[in-house]
Amino acid sequence: MSGRSEADAAAKHAKWLENGVALRAFFYIFGTHVFAGFVWLLFYLGQHAQK
């Protein structure tokens, strides 16, 4: 009986880790795009600034 509950706990932990990795990857990709957009905006504004 105990072996089965340990296996269930291990499977739940593995699924939690997979979800954590997917969530981190999403935020890293999203954050990188936000940062790239900000840099693009700086270049755009710099090109169109009154000189």
mmCIF file as Biopython writes it, N, C-alpha, C and O atoms, coordinates in Angstrom:
data_model
#
loop_
_atom_site.group_PDB
_atom_site.id
_atom_site.type_symbol
_atom_site.label_atom_id
_atom_site.label_alt_id
_atom_site.label_comp_id
_atom_site.label_asym_id
_atom_site.label_entity_id
_atom_site.label_seq_id
_atom_site.pdbx_PDB_ins_code
_atom_site.Cartn_x
_atom_site.Cartn_y
_atom_site.Cartn_z
_atom_site.occupancy
_atom_site.B_iso_or_equiv
_atom_site.auth_seq_id
_atom_site.auth_asym_id
_atom_site.pdbx_PDB_model_num
ATOM 1   N N  . MET A ? 1  ? 0.814  -1.196 0.000   1.0 0.0 1  A 1 
ATOM 2   C CA . MET A ? 1  ? 0.000  0.000  0.000   1.0 0.0 1  A 1 
ATOM 3   C C  . MET A ? 1  ? 0.853  1.252  0.000   1.0 0.0 1  A 1 
ATOM 4   O O  . MET A ? 1  ? 0.578  2.203  -0.732  1.0 0.0 1  A 1 
ATOM 5   N N  . SER A ? 2  ? 1.896  1.249  0.830   1.0 0.0 2  A 1 
ATOM 6   C CA . SER A ? 2  ? 2.727  2.436  0.956   1.0 0.0 2  A 1 
ATOM 7   C C  . SER A ? 2  ? 3.469  2.740  -0.345  1.0 0.0 2  A 1 
ATOM 8   O O  . SER A ? 2  ? 3.684  3.904  -0.683  1.0 0.0 2  A 1 
ATOM 9   N N  . GLY A ? 3  ? 3.861  1.691  -1.072  1.0 0.0 3  A 1 
ATOM 10  C CA . GLY A ? 3  ? 4.585  1.876  -2.328  1.0 0.0 3  A 1 
ATOM 11  C C  . GLY A ? 3  ? 3.762  2.616  -3.357  1.0 0.0 3  A 1 
ATOM 12  O O  . GLY A ? 3  ? 4.282  3.431  -4.119  1.0 0.0 3  A 1 
ATOM 13  N N  . ARG A ? 4  ? 2.467  2.326  -3.373  1.0 0.0 4  A 1 
ATOM 14  C CA . ARG A ? 4  ? 1.583  2.981  -4.339  1.0 0.0 4  A 1 
ATOM 15  C C  . ARG A ? 4  ? 1.443  4.472  -4.042  1.0 0.0 4  A 1 
ATOM 16  O O  . ARG A ? 4  ? 1.477  5.292  -4.959  1.0 0.0 4  A 1 
ATOM 17  N N  . SER A ? 5  ? 1.287  4.824  -2.774  1.0 0.0 5  A 1 
ATOM 18  C CA . SER A ? 5  ? 1.143  6.237  -2.430  1.0 0.0 5  A 1 
ATOM 19  C C  . SER A ? 5  ? 2.451  7.000  -2.672  1.0 0.0 5  A 1 
ATOM 20  O O  . SER A ? 5  ? 2.436  8.178  -3.029  1.0 0.0 5  A 1 
ATOM 21  N N  . GLU A ? 6  ? 3.566  6.321  -2.474  1.0 0.0 6  A 1 
ATOM 22  C CA . GLU A ? 6  ? 4.858  6.952  -2.777  1.0 0.0 6  A 1 
ATOM 23  C C  . GLU A ? 6  ? 4.999  7.191  -4.274  1.0 0.0 6  A 1 
ATOM 24  O O  . GLU A ? 6  ? 5.516  8.223  -4.700  1.0 0.0 6  A 1 
ATOM 25  N N  . ALA A ? 7  ? 4.534  6.230  -5.070  1.0 0.0 7  A 1 
ATOM 26  C CA . ALA A ? 7  ? 4.591  6.387  -6.529  1.0 0.0 7  A 1 
ATOM 27  C C  . ALA A ? 7  ? 3.678  7.533  -6.970  1.0 0.0 7  A 1 
ATOM 28  O O  . ALA A ? 7  ? 4.036  8.319  -7.847  1.0 0.0 7  A 1 
ATOM 29  N N  . ASP A ? 8  ? 2.502  7.619  -6.356  1.0 0.0 8  A 1 
ATOM 30  C CA . ASP A ? 8  ? 1.594  8.730  -6.682  1.0 0.0 8  A 1 
ATOM 31  C C  . ASP A ? 8  ? 2.218  10.069 -6.311  1.0 0.0 8  A 1 
ATOM 32  O O  . ASP A ? 8  ? 2.125  11.038 -7.063  1.0 0.0 8  A 1 
ATOM 33  N N  . ALA A ? 9  ? 2.853  10.112 -5.149  1.0 0.0 9  A 1 
ATOM 34  C CA . ALA A ? 9  ? 3.496  11.354 -4.709  1.0 0.0 9  A 1 
ATOM 35  C C  . ALA A ? 9  ? 4.631  11.730 -5.644  1.0 0.0 9  A 1 
ATOM 36  O O  . ALA A ? 9  ? 4.811  12.906 -5.962  1.0 0.0 9  A 1 
ATOM 37  N N  . ALA A ? 10 ? 5.402  10.741 -6.090  1.0 0.0 10 A 1 
ATOM 38  C CA . ALA A ? 10 ? 6.506  11.009 -7.011  1.0 0.0 10 A 1 
ATOM 39  C C  . ALA A ? 10 ? 5.980  11.511 -8.359  1.0 0.0 10 A 1 
ATOM 40  O O  . ALA A ? 10 ? 6.557  12.419 -8.957  1.0 0.0 10 A 1 
ATOM 41  N N  . ALA A ? 11 ? 4.887  10.918 -8.831  1.0 0.0 11 A 1 
ATOM 42  C CA . ALA A ? 11 ? 4.306  11.353 -10.107 1.0 0.0 11 A 1 
ATOM 43  C C  . ALA A ? 11 ? 3.771  12.776 -9.983  1.0 0.0 11 A 1 
ATOM 44  O O  . ALA A ? 11 ? 3.929  13.583 -10.900 1.0 0.0 11 A 1 
ATOM 45  N N  . LYS A ? 12 ? 3.142  13.083 -8.856  1.0 0.0 12 A 1 
ATOM 46  C CA . LYS A ? 12 ? 2.612  14.435 -8.638  1.0 0.0 12 A 1 
ATOM 47  C C  . LYS A ? 12 ? 3.754  15.446 -8.583  1.0 0.0 12 A 1 
ATOM 48  O O  . LYS A ? 12 ? 3.645  16.546 -9.125  1.0 0.0 12 A 1 
ATOM 49  N N  . HIS A ? 13 ? 4.846  15.069 -7.926  1.0 0.0 13 A 1 
ATOM 50  C CA . HIS A ? 13 ? 6.011  15.963 -7.833  1.0 0.0 13 A 1 
ATOM 51  C C  . HIS A ? 13 ? 6.620  16.191 -9.215  1.0 0.0 13 A 1 
ATOM 52  O O  . HIS A ? 13 ? 6.988  17.318 -9.548  1.0 0.0 13 A 1 
ATOM 53  N N  . ALA A ? 14 ? 6.731  15.133 -10.022 1.0 0.0 14 A 1 
ATOM 54  C CA . ALA A ? 14 ? 7.291  15.267 -11.369 1.0 0.0 14 A 1 
ATOM 55  C C  . ALA A ? 14 ? 6.411  16.184 -12.218 1.0 0.0 14 A 1 
ATOM 56  O O  . ALA A ? 14 ? 6.922  17.010 -12.974 1.0 0.0 14 A 1 
ATOM 57  N N  . LYS A ? 15 ? 5.102  16.042 -12.096 1.0 0.0 15 A 1 
ATOM 58  C CA . LYS A ? 15 ? 4.190  16.895 -12.859 1.0 0.0 15 A 1 
ATOM 59  C C  . LYS A ? 15 ? 4.323  18.357 -12.408 1.0 0.0 15 A 1 
ATOM 60  O O  . LYS A ? 15 ? 4.283  19.275 -13.227 1.0 0.0 15 A 1 
ATOM 61  N N  . TRP A ? 16 ? 4.483  18.554 -11.092 1.0 0.0 16 A 1 
ATOM 62  C CA . TRP A ? 16 ? 4.655  19.904 -10.553 1.0 0.0 16 A 1 
ATOM 63  C C  . TRP A ? 16 ? 5.939  20.527 -11.104 1.0 0.0 16 A 1 
ATOM 64  O O  . TRP A ? 16 ? 5.963  21.709 -11.448 1.0 0.0 16 A 1 
ATOM 65  N N  . LEU A ? 17 ? 7.016  19.721 -11.187 1.0 0.0 17 A 1 
ATOM 66  C CA . LEU A ? 17 ? 8.266  20.237 -11.735 1.0 0.0 17 A 1 
ATOM 67  C C  . LEU A ? 17 ? 8.126  20.598 -13.209 1.0 0.0 17 A 1 
ATOM 68  O O  . LEU A ? 17 ? 8.644  21.622 -13.654 1.0 0.0 17 A 1 
ATOM 69  N N  . GLU A ? 18 ? 7.423  19.751 -13.967 1.0 0.0 18 A 1 
ATOM 70  C CA . GLU A ? 18 ? 7.201  20.048 -15.385 1.0 0.0 18 A 1 
ATOM 71  C C  . GLU A ? 18 ? 6.420  21.351 -15.543 1.0 0.0 18 A 1 
ATOM 72  O O  . GLU A ? 18 ? 6.750  22.178 -16.393 1.0 0.0 18 A 1 
ATOM 73  N N  . ASN A ? 19 ? 5.396  21.529 -14.730 1.0 0.0 19 A 1 
ATOM 74  C CA . ASN A ? 19 ? 4.619  22.768 -14.798 1.0 0.0 19 A 1 
ATOM 75  C C  . ASN A ? 19 ? 5.485  23.965 -14.430 1.0 0.0 19 A 1 
ATOM 76  O O  . ASN A ? 19 ? 5.356  25.033 -15.028 1.0 0.0 19 A 1 
ATOM 77  N N  . GLY A ? 20 ? 6.366  23.792 -13.449 1.0 0.0 20 A 1 
ATOM 78  C CA . GLY A ? 20 ? 7.255  24.876 -13.047 1.0 0.0 20 A 1 
ATOM 79  C C  . GLY A ? 20 ? 8.204  25.270 -14.172 1.0 0.0 20 A 1 
ATOM 80  O O  . GLY A ? 20 ? 8.443  26.455 -14.404 1.0 0.0 20 A 1 
ATOM 81  N N  . VAL A ? 21 ? 8.735  24.285 -14.861 1.0 0.0 21 A 1 
ATOM 82  C CA . VAL A ? 21 ? 9.646  24.562 -15.974 1.0 0.0 21 A 1 
ATOM 83  C C  . VAL A ? 21 ? 8.895  25.280 -17.093 1.0 0.0 21 A 1 
ATOM 84  O O  . VAL A ? 21 ? 9.405  26.244 -17.664 1.0 0.0 21 A 1 
ATOM 85  N N  . ALA A ? 22 ? 7.703  24.820 -17.403 1.0 0.0 22 A 1 
ATOM 86  C CA . ALA A ? 22 ? 6.914  25.460 -18.460 1.0 0.0 22 A 1 
ATOM 87  C C  . ALA A ? 22 ? 6.561  26.895 -18.072 1.0 0.0 22 A 1 
ATOM 88  O O  . ALA A ? 22 ? 6.611  27.795 -18.910 1.0 0.0 22 A 1 
ATOM 89  N N  . LEU A ? 23 ? 6.211  27.106 -16.822 1.0 0.0 23 A 1 
ATOM 90  C CA . LEU A ? 23 ? 5.862  28.450 -16.368 1.0 0.0 23 A 1 
ATOM 91  C C  . LEU A ? 23 ? 7.073  29.380 -16.421 1.0 0.0 23 A 1 
ATOM 92  O O  . LEU A ? 23 ? 6.960  30.526 -16.855 1.0 0.0 23 A 1 
ATOM 93  N N  . ARG A ? 24 ? 8.222  28.891 -15.984 1.0 0.0 24 A 1 
ATOM 94  C CA . ARG A ? 24 ? 9.449  29.706 -16.046 1.0 0.0 24 A 1 
ATOM 95  C C  . ARG A ? 24 ? 9.804  30.023 -17.484 1.0 0.0 24 A 1 
ATOM 96  O O  . ARG A ? 24 ? 10.159 31.160 -17.793 1.0 0.0 24 A 1 
ATOM 97  N N  . ALA A ? 25 ? 9.718  29.046 -18.367 1.0 0.0 25 A 1 
ATOM 98  C CA . ALA A ? 25 ? 10.040 29.281 -19.778 1.0 0.0 25 A 1 
ATOM 99  C C  . ALA A ? 25 ? 9.107  30.339 -20.363 1.0 0.0 25 A 1 
ATOM 100 O O  . ALA A ? 25 ? 9.548  31.218 -21.104 1.0 0.0 25 A 1 
ATOM 101 N N  . PHE A ? 26 ? 7.816  30.256 -20.031 1.0 0.0 26 A 1 
ATOM 102 C CA . PHE A ? 26 ? 6.860  31.246 -20.530 1.0 0.0 26 A 1 
ATOM 103 C C  . PHE A ? 26 ? 7.250  32.644 -20.062 1.0 0.0 26 A 1 
ATOM 104 O O  . PHE A ? 26 ? 7.271  33.582 -20.860 1.0 0.0 26 A 1 
ATOM 105 N N  . PHE A ? 27 ? 7.560  32.791 -18.767 1.0 0.0 27 A 1 
ATOM 106 C CA . PHE A ? 27 ? 7.899  34.110 -18.253 1.0 0.0 27 A 1 
ATOM 107 C C  . PHE A ? 27 ? 9.224  34.620 -18.808 1.0 0.0 27 A 1 
ATOM 108 O O  . PHE A ? 27 ? 9.360  35.816 -19.063 1.0 0.0 27 A 1 
ATOM 109 N N  . TYR A ? 28 ? 10.211 33.733 -19.002 1.0 0.0 28 A 1 
ATOM 110 C CA . TYR A ? 28 ? 11.481 34.162 -19.590 1.0 0.0 28 A 1 
ATOM 111 C C  . TYR A ? 28 ? 11.270 34.627 -21.024 1.0 0.0 28 A 1 
ATOM 112 O O  . TYR A ? 28 ? 11.812 35.657 -21.426 1.0 0.0 28 A 1 
ATOM 113 N N  . ILE A ? 29 ? 10.490 33.883 -21.799 1.0 0.0 29 A 1 
ATOM 114 C CA . ILE A ? 29 ? 10.237 34.265 -23.190 1.0 0.0 29 A 1 
ATOM 115 C C  . ILE A ? 29 ? 9.437  35.564 -23.236 1.0 0.0 29 A 1 
ATOM 116 O O  . ILE A ? 29 ? 9.761  36.467 -24.008 1.0 0.0 29 A 1 
ATOM 117 N N  . PHE A ? 30 ? 8.393  35.660 -22.412 1.0 0.0 30 A 1 
ATOM 118 C CA . PHE A ? 30 ? 7.575  36.869 -22.356 1.0 0.0 30 A 1 
ATOM 119 C C  . PHE A ? 30 ? 8.418  38.068 -21.933 1.0 0.0 30 A 1 
ATOM 120 O O  . PHE A ? 30 ? 8.331  39.136 -22.540 1.0 0.0 30 A 1 
ATOM 121 N N  . GLY A ? 31 ? 9.230  37.894 -20.900 1.0 0.0 31 A 1 
ATOM 122 C CA . GLY A ? 31 ? 10.075 38.985 -20.416 1.0 0.0 31 A 1 
ATOM 123 C C  . GLY A ? 31 ? 11.088 39.428 -21.451 1.0 0.0 31 A 1 
ATOM 124 O O  . GLY A ? 31 ? 11.353 40.622 -21.592 1.0 0.0 31 A 1 
ATOM 125 N N  . THR A ? 32 ? 11.656 38.478 -22.177 1.0 0.0 32 A 1 
ATOM 126 C CA . THR A ? 32 ? 12.616 38.814 -23.226 1.0 0.0 32 A 1 
ATOM 127 C C  . THR A ? 32 ? 11.945 39.639 -24.324 1.0 0.0 32 A 1 
ATOM 128 O O  . THR A ? 32 ? 12.534 40.593 -24.832 1.0 0.0 32 A 1 
ATOM 129 N N  . HIS A ? 33 ? 10.722 39.275 -24.689 1.0 0.0 33 A 1 
ATOM 130 C CA . HIS A ? 33 ? 10.010 40.037 -25.716 1.0 0.0 33 A 1 
ATOM 131 C C  . HIS A ? 33 ? 9.649  41.438 -25.227 1.0 0.0 33 A 1 
ATOM 132 O O  . HIS A ? 33 ? 9.714  42.399 -25.994 1.0 0.0 33 A 1 
ATOM 133 N N  . VAL A ? 34 ? 9.274  41.558 -23.966 1.0 0.0 34 A 1 
ATOM 134 C CA . VAL A ? 34 ? 8.979  42.882 -23.414 1.0 0.0 34 A 1 
ATOM 135 C C  . VAL A ? 34 ? 10.236 43.744 -23.433 1.0 0.0 34 A 1 
ATOM 136 O O  . VAL A ? 34 ? 10.184 44.911 -23.823 1.0 0.0 34 A 1 
ATOM 137 N N  . PHE A ? 35 ? 11.357 43.178 -23.016 1.0 0.0 35 A 1 
ATOM 138 C CA . PHE A ? 35 ? 12.625 43.919 -23.022 1.0 0.0 35 A 1 
ATOM 139 C C  . PHE A ? 35 ? 13.022 44.311 -24.446 1.0 0.0 35 A 1 
ATOM 140 O O  . PHE A ? 35 ? 13.444 45.442 -24.685 1.0 0.0 35 A 1 
ATOM 141 N N  . ALA A ? 36 ? 12.887 43.377 -25.389 1.0 0.0 36 A 1 
ATOM 142 C CA . ALA A ? 36 ? 13.216 43.682 -26.784 1.0 0.0 36 A 1 
ATOM 143 C C  . ALA A ? 36 ? 12.312 44.784 -27.336 1.0 0.0 36 A 1 
ATOM 144 O O  . ALA A ? 36 ? 12.768 45.656 -28.074 1.0 0.0 36 A 1 
ATOM 145 N N  . GLY A ? 37 ? 11.033 44.739 -26.975 1.0 0.0 37 A 1 
ATOM 146 C CA . GLY A ? 37 ? 10.112 45.789 -27.406 1.0 0.0 37 A 1 
ATOM 147 C C  . GLY A ? 37 ? 10.491 47.141 -26.838 1.0 0.0 37 A 1 
ATOM 148 O O  . GLY A ? 37 ? 10.387 48.159 -27.522 1.0 0.0 37 A 1 
ATOM 149 N N  . PHE A ? 38 ? 10.936 47.156 -25.576 1.0 0.0 38 A 1 
ATOM 150 C CA . PHE A ? 38 ? 11.372 48.403 -24.955 1.0 0.0 38 A 1 
ATOM 151 C C  . PHE A ? 38 ? 12.603 48.963 -25.665 1.0 0.0 38 A 1 
ATOM 152 O O  . PHE A ? 38 ? 12.676 50.165 -25.921 1.0 0.0 38 A 1 
ATOM 153 N N  . VAL A ? 39 ? 13.568 48.103 -25.984 1.0 0.0 39 A 1 
ATOM 154 C CA . VAL A ? 39 ? 14.769 48.545 -26.702 1.0 0.0 39 A 1 
ATOM 155 C C  . VAL A ? 39 ? 14.386 49.058 -28.086 1.0 0.0 39 A 1 
ATOM 156 O O  . VAL A ? 39 ? 14.902 50.082 -28.534 1.0 0.0 39 A 1 
ATOM 157 N N  . TRP A ? 40 ? 13.474 48.343 -28.772 1.0 0.0 40 A 1 
ATOM 158 C CA . TRP A ? 40 ? 13.020 48.786 -30.081 1.0 0.0 40 A 1 
ATOM 159 C C  . TRP A ? 40 ? 12.367 50.164 -29.970 1.0 0.0 40 A 1 
ATOM 160 O O  . TRP A ? 40 ? 12.592 51.030 -30.816 1.0 0.0 40 A 1 
ATOM 161 N N  . LEU A ? 41 ? 11.562 50.365 -28.932 1.0 0.0 41 A 1 
ATOM 162 C CA . LEU A ? 41 ? 10.910 51.654 -28.721 1.0 0.0 41 A 1 
ATOM 163 C C  . LEU A ? 41 ? 11.945 52.762 -28.513 1.0 0.0 41 A 1 
ATOM 164 O O  . LEU A ? 41 ? 11.775 53.866 -29.031 1.0 0.0 41 A 1 
ATOM 165 N N  . LEU A ? 42 ? 13.005 52.485 -27.768 1.0 0.0 42 A 1 
ATOM 166 C CA . LEU A ? 42 ? 14.050 53.487 -27.567 1.0 0.0 42 A 1 
ATOM 167 C C  . LEU A ? 42 ? 14.712 53.867 -28.884 1.0 0.0 42 A 1 
ATOM 168 O O  . LEU A ? 42 ? 14.942 55.049 -29.141 1.0 0.0 42 A 1 
ATOM 169 N N  . PHE A ? 43 ? 15.021 52.879 -29.722 1.0 0.0 43 A 1 
ATOM 170 C CA . PHE A ? 43 ? 15.615 53.175 -31.023 1.0 0.0 43 A 1 
ATOM 171 C C  . PHE A ? 43 ? 14.646 53.959 -31.902 1.0 0.0 43 A 1 
ATOM 172 O O  . PHE A ? 43 ? 15.049 54.897 -32.589 1.0 0.0 43 A 1 
ATOM 173 N N  . TYR A ? 44 ? 13.373 53.578 -31.884 1.0 0.0 44 A 1 
ATOM 174 C CA . TYR A ? 44 ? 12.363 54.272 -32.686 1.0 0.0 44 A 1 
ATOM 175 C C  . TYR A ? 44 ? 12.236 55.727 -32.247 1.0 0.0 44 A 1 
ATOM 176 O O  . TYR A ? 44 ? 12.233 56.633 -33.081 1.0 0.0 44 A 1 
ATOM 177 N N  . LEU A ? 45 ? 12.133 55.948 -30.957 1.0 0.0 45 A 1 
ATOM 178 C CA . LEU A ? 45 ? 12.025 57.312 -30.459 1.0 0.0 45 A 1 
ATOM 179 C C  . LEU A ? 45 ? 13.292 58.107 -30.720 1.0 0.0 45 A 1 
ATOM 180 O O  . LEU A ? 45 ? 13.226 59.305 -30.995 1.0 0.0 45 A 1 
ATOM 181 N N  . GLY A ? 46 ? 14.441 57.457 -30.637 1.0 0.0 46 A 1 
ATOM 182 C CA . GLY A ? 46 ? 15.695 58.145 -30.919 1.0 0.0 46 A 1 
ATOM 183 C C  . GLY A ? 46 ? 15.803 58.573 -32.378 1.0 0.0 46 A 1 
ATOM 184 O O  . GLY A ? 46 ? 16.339 59.641 -32.675 1.0 0.0 46 A 1 
ATOM 185 N N  . GLN A ? 47 ? 15.295 57.745 -33.290 1.0 0.0 47 A 1 
ATOM 186 C CA . GLN A ? 47 ? 15.332 58.110 -34.705 1.0 0.0 47 A 1 
ATOM 187 C C  . GLN A ? 47 ? 14.395 59.262 -35.021 1.0 0.0 47 A 1 
ATOM 188 O O  . GLN A ? 47 ? 14.687 60.062 -35.911 1.0 0.0 47 A 1 
ATOM 189 N N  . HIS A ? 48 ? 13.290 59.365 -34.324 1.0 0.0 48 A 1 
ATOM 190 C CA . HIS A ? 48 ? 12.287 60.364 -34.621 1.0 0.0 48 A 1 
ATOM 191 C C  . HIS A ? 48 ? 12.325 61.564 -33.685 1.0 0.0 48 A 1 
ATOM 192 O O  . HIS A ? 48 ? 11.393 62.368 -33.667 1.0 0.0 48 A 1 
ATOM 193 N N  . ALA A ? 49 ? 13.370 61.685 -32.926 1.0 0.0 49 A 1 
ATOM 194 C CA . ALA A ? 49 ? 13.496 62.818 -32.002 1.0 0.0 49 A 1 
ATOM 195 C C  . ALA A ? 49 ? 13.833 64.077 -32.792 1.0 0.0 49 A 1 
ATOM 196 O O  . ALA A ? 49 ? 14.504 64.023 -33.823 1.0 0.0 49 A 1 
ATOM 197 N N  . GLN A ? 50 ? 13.365 65.185 -32.300 1.0 0.0 50 A 1 
ATOM 198 C CA . GLN A ? 50 ? 13.716 66.476 -32.901 1.0 0.0 50 A 1 
ATOM 199 C C  . GLN A ? 50 ? 15.178 66.757 -32.597 1.0 0.0 50 A 1 
ATOM 200 O O  . GLN A ? 50 ? 15.592 66.807 -31.439 1.0 0.0 50 A 1 
ATOM 201 N N  . LYS A ? 51 ? 15.951 66.939 -33.661 1.0 0.0 51 A 1 
ATOM 202 C CA . LYS A ? 51 ? 17.393 67.176 -33.451 1.0 0.0 51 A 1 
ATOM 203 C C  . LYS A ? 51 ? 17.753 68.577 -33.849 1.0 0.0 51 A 1 
ATOM 204 O O  . LYS A ? 51 ? 18.916 68.969 -33.747 1.0 0.0 51 A 1 
#
